[in-house]
Amino acid sequence: MVNILAFCVFTLSFVGSSYTTNVVAISRDCGGYMFVGDSVVIDGPLKKNCILKFKTQEDRILVFSLIDGNFKEAEQYFSIHDGIDGDSPILLVENQKLSEVSRKDLPASVYSTQSTASIRFKKTASANFKLKIQKAVNCPFNLGSASQCGRVVDQVSCYCATFIKRNQSDQTMFCVDNGMKLIAFESQAEEGLIQST
Ligand SMILES: *[C@@H]1O[C@H](CO)[C@@H](O)[C@H](O)[C@H]1NC(C)=O
């Protein structure tokens, strides 16, 4: 008997495709407000007391990752906040809930829970660092029983596997009901990556 595994996907980018990244150098300007279309890279260092505010599409969230360098070290220079208000809580790498099926080799990242986030610089960084900020979709742990979700391809997409056997139209509806779509694998590489995870 063959096990049928269906995948719902909520993806912003597909494996192998490239999408634009704006590199922003703001070492001289302190503070600012930025709309994140797909992704931006901030090239530090930035000065003490700078506050950078980010916004993306209303129904999306933001993900922060360091291109080189490590978050533990960088966190002494800045804090990342969930939202842009003065009392927005700090987001810490160690508090990020990552689904069990997410790829462990993806860079350590910090996810906001809403479409806005901010960075506050506590002290001027001695080292240069590159911080990447991307638009991402929210990723639930599961879609009810007998399903599992995770970031298995990149940091911005979310895949959910459902282990309940349904016919194609029911499976499609299940995904749509959860704001996702039933996946058709576009390449063997993508399929292999997801199946192995
Ligand atoms: C799919 O299954 C449902 C019951 O779960 C049934 O009502 C529906 O007619 C089926 N659709 C097809 C195309 O077989």
The ligand as an SDF file (V2000), in Angstrom:
LIG
                    3D

 14 14  0  0  0  0  0  0  0  0999 V2000
  -14.0860   13.5670   -3.0690 C   0  0  0  0  0  0  0  0  0  0  0  0
  -14.4940   13.0190   -1.8380 O   0  0  0  0  0  0  0  0  0  0  0  0
  -15.6870   13.6020   -1.2720 C   0  0  0  0  0  0  0  0  0  0  0  0
  -15.9520   12.9190    0.0300 C   0  0  0  0  0  0  0  0  0  0  0  0
  -14.8890   13.0460    0.9110 O   0  0  0  0  0  0  0  0  0  0  0  0
  -16.8530   13.4510   -2.2310 C   0  0  0  0  0  0  0  0  0  0  0  0
  -17.9940   14.1080   -1.7170 O   0  0  0  0  0  0  0  0  0  0  0  0
  -16.4930   14.0560   -3.5820 C   0  0  0  0  0  0  0  0  0  0  0  0
  -17.5150   13.8050   -4.5080 O   0  0  0  0  0  0  0  0  0  0  0  0
  -15.1890   13.4440   -4.0860 C   0  0  0  0  0  0  0  0  0  0  0  0
  -14.8170   14.1210   -5.3140 N   0  0  0  0  0  0  0  0  0  0  0  0
  -14.3620   13.4820   -6.3810 C   0  0  0  0  0  0  0  0  0  0  0  0
  -13.9960   14.3340   -7.5680 C   0  0  0  0  0  0  0  0  0  0  0  0
  -14.2330   12.2580   -6.4280 O   0  0  0  0  0  0  0  0  0  0  0  0
  1  2  1  0
  1 10  1  0
  2  3  1  0
  3  4  1  0
  3  6  1  0
  4  5  1  0
  6  7  1  0
  6  8  1  0
  8  9  1  0
  8 10  1  0
 10 11  1  0
 11 12  1  0
 12 13  1  0
 12 14  2  0
M  END
$$$$
